[in-house]
Amino acid sequence: MSSVPASPRRATYDAIALALAFLALDAVLIFAVLADWVDGDTGVVAVLAIGAVVLLLFRDDVAEAFAAGNQMLGISADDEPVRRALDRLSGEGWAVEHDVSNARGMLIGTLVRGPSGAYLVEVRNRAYRLEHLRRARRDASWLHGPVGGWVTPVLCLAVRDDEPHRRNGVWIMGAEHLADWLRARTPPRGNSSQSA
């Protein structure tokens, strides 16, 4: 199953649908309490529980709508710490290209090329979902053609201090570990060096 990035319009429709579903479910529960099908206390607890679940889902949809809109504008995350770390690598012979766009013109991250290969660094503030990992893999795969070789996806968390680890084919780490992790990577087999 391919991952299609949510548009701001789609995420907004999802949020509206959740709100309407919440109101409809509340109406059914209120009717059940008034008709004495359900005890009043149980009905209130059920309404509050459903409300909490819907608010959590609603929060994610609204956040996704903002994130999709911000990504189109290129203002997804505060990537300044990551940019500074990668710019230091430029002085060591690494090629760093910020604000790389995919075929549809959406910003996907920073392309970093050095002796150990090519890396697509995507920045998230604090958290990520499996969808973000799929997107990072897809974007790195797309860059394979323009770069002319394998591109390793990296998800860098700007405000967390995660040690480098791999999940679902994507390297994940805090911003302070990124430069040292890149320097420690070994060149790919069969290549004594890769042109930057």
C-alpha positions as CSV (number, residue, x, y, z in Angstrom):
1,M,0.0,0.0,0.0
2,S,1.5,3.3,-1.0
3,S,1.5,6.3,1.3
4,V,-0.2,9.3,-0.2
5,P,0.6,12.5,1.7
6,A,-2.4,14.2,3.1
7,S,-3.3,17.5,1.6
8,P,-4.5,20.4,3.9
9,R,-8.0,20.0,2.3
10,R,-8.2,16.3,3.0
11,A,-7.0,16.7,6.6
12,T,-9.6,19.4,7.1
13,Y,-12.4,17.2,5.7
14,D,-11.2,14.5,8.0
15,A,-11.5,16.9,11.0
16,I,-15.0,18.0,10.0
17,A,-16.1,14.3,9.5
18,L,-14.8,13.5,13.0
19,A,-16.6,16.5,14.5
20,L,-19.9,15.4,12.8
21,A,-19.4,11.8,13.9
22,F,-18.9,13.0,17.5
23,L,-22.1,15.0,17.4
24,A,-24.1,12.1,15.9
25,L,-22.8,9.6,18.5
26,D,-23.5,12.1,21.3
27,A,-27.1,12.6,20.0
28,V,-27.6,8.8,20.0
29,L,-26.2,8.5,23.6
30,I,-28.3,11.4,24.8
31,F,-31.4,9.8,23.2
32,A,-30.5,6.5,24.9
33,V,-30.3,8.1,28.3
34,L,-33.6,10.0,27.8
35,A,-35.3,6.8,26.7
36,D,-33.9,5.0,29.8
37,W,-32.1,2.5,27.6
38,V,-28.8,3.5,29.4
39,D,-28.3,4.6,33.0
40,G,-27.6,8.4,33.2
41,D,-24.1,8.0,34.8
42,T,-23.1,5.4,32.2
43,G,-24.3,7.7,29.4
44,V,-22.3,10.7,30.8
45,V,-19.2,8.5,31.1
46,A,-19.7,7.2,27.6
47,V,-20.1,10.7,26.2
48,L,-16.9,11.9,27.9
49,A,-14.9,8.9,26.8
50,I,-16.1,9.3,23.2
51,G,-15.4,13.0,23.4
52,A,-11.8,12.3,24.6
53,V,-11.1,9.9,21.8
54,V,-12.5,12.2,19.2
55,L,-10.5,15.1,20.6
56,L,-7.3,13.1,20.3
57,L,-8.1,12.1,16.7
58,F,-9.3,15.7,15.9
59,R,-6.0,17.0,17.3
60,D,-4.0,14.7,15.0
61,D,-6.1,15.7,11.9
62,V,-5.8,19.4,12.6
63,A,-2.0,19.0,13.2
64,E,-1.8,17.1,10.0
65,A,-3.6,19.8,8.1
66,F,-1.2,22.4,9.5
67,A,1.8,20.2,8.8
68,A,0.8,19.6,5.2
69,G,0.2,23.3,4.6
70,N,3.5,24.2,6.3
71,Q,5.4,21.6,4.3
72,M,4.1,23.1,1.1
73,L,5.3,26.5,2.3
74,G,8.6,24.9,3.5
75,I,8.2,25.8,7.1
76,S,7.6,22.4,8.6
77,A,10.1,22.3,11.5
78,D,12.7,24.4,13.1
79,D,15.7,23.0,11.2
80,E,18.3,25.6,12.2
81,P,20.3,23.3,14.5
82,V,20.4,20.6,11.8
83,R,21.4,23.2,9.1
84,R,24.3,24.4,11.3
85,A,25.5,20.9,11.9
86,L,25.4,20.1,8.2
87,D,27.0,23.3,7.2
88,R,30.0,22.5,9.4
89,L,30.4,19.3,7.3
90,S,30.6,21.5,4.1
91,G,34.0,22.7,5.3
92,E,35.2,19.0,5.5
93,G,34.4,18.3,1.9
94,W,30.8,17.2,2.1
95,A,28.3,18.5,-0.4
96,V,25.2,19.9,1.4
97,E,22.2,21.0,-0.5
98,H,19.4,22.4,1.6
99,D,15.7,22.7,0.6
100,V,15.7,19.8,-1.9
101,S,12.3,19.4,-3.6
102,N,10.6,16.3,-4.9
103,A,9.0,15.9,-8.4
104,R,5.8,17.7,-7.2
105,G,7.8,20.7,-5.8
106,M,7.3,19.9,-2.1
107,L,10.4,20.4,0.1
108,I,11.7,17.1,1.3
109,G,14.8,17.9,3.2
110,T,18.6,18.3,2.8
111,L,20.7,16.2,0.5
112,V,24.1,15.4,2.0
113,R,26.8,13.7,0.0
114,G,30.2,12.6,1.2
115,P,32.7,9.8,1.3
116,S,30.3,7.4,2.8
117,G,27.4,8.0,0.4
118,A,24.4,10.2,-0.1
119,Y,21.8,10.9,2.6
120,L,18.4,12.6,2.6
121,V,18.0,14.4,6.0
122,E,14.4,15.2,6.8
123,V,13.8,17.2,10.0
124,R,10.9,16.8,12.5
125,N,10.6,18.8,15.6
126,R,10.0,16.1,18.2
127,A,7.8,13.2,17.1
128,Y,7.2,11.1,14.0
129,R,4.7,8.6,12.7
130,L,5.1,5.6,10.5
131,E,3.8,7.8,7.7
132,H,6.8,10.0,8.1
133,L,9.1,7.0,7.8
134,R,7.3,5.9,4.6
135,R,7.6,9.4,3.2
136,A,11.4,9.5,4.0
137,R,11.9,6.2,2.3
138,R,9.9,7.2,-0.7
139,D,11.7,10.6,-1.1
140,A,15.1,8.9,-0.7
141,S,14.1,6.4,-3.3
142,W,13.0,9.2,-5.7
143,L,16.4,10.9,-5.3
144,H,18.1,7.7,-6.4
145,G,17.7,8.8,-10.1
146,P,18.9,12.4,-9.8
147,V,21.8,11.4,-7.5
148,G,22.8,8.4,-9.5
149,G,23.1,6.1,-6.5
150,W,21.6,4.9,-3.3
151,V,20.3,7.6,-0.9
152,T,19.9,6.7,2.8
153,P,16.9,8.3,4.5
154,V,17.6,10.0,7.8
155,L,14.9,11.5,10.1
156,C,16.5,14.1,12.4
157,L,14.6,15.1,15.5
158,A,15.4,18.8,16.2
159,V,14.4,19.0,19.8
160,R,15.1,15.5,21.0
161,D,18.3,13.7,21.9
162,D,17.8,10.3,20.5
163,E,20.8,8.1,19.9
164,P,21.0,7.0,16.2
165,H,18.8,4.0,15.6
166,R,17.1,2.5,12.6
167,R,13.4,1.9,12.2
168,N,11.7,0.6,9.1
169,G,14.7,1.4,6.9
170,V,15.1,5.0,8.1
171,W,17.9,6.2,10.5
172,I,16.4,8.3,13.3
173,M,18.5,10.5,15.6
174,G,18.7,13.8,17.5
175,A,20.2,16.8,15.8
176,E,23.3,16.8,18.0
177,H,24.3,13.2,16.9
178,L,23.9,13.8,13.1
179,A,27.3,15.2,12.1
180,D,29.3,12.6,14.1
181,W,27.0,9.8,12.8
182,L,27.6,10.9,9.2
183,R,31.4,11.1,9.7
184,A,31.5,7.6,11.3
185,R,29.7,6.0,8.3
186,T,31.8,3.7,6.2
187,P,32.0,4.1,2.4
188,P,29.8,1.8,0.4
189,R,31.4,-1.5,-0.8
190,G,32.8,-1.4,-4.2
191,N,33.5,2.4,-4.0
192,S,36.8,3.7,-2.7
193,S,35.2,7.2,-2.8
194,Q,32.1,8.8,-4.0
195,S,32.2,12.1,-5.8
196,A,30.4,14.8,-3.9
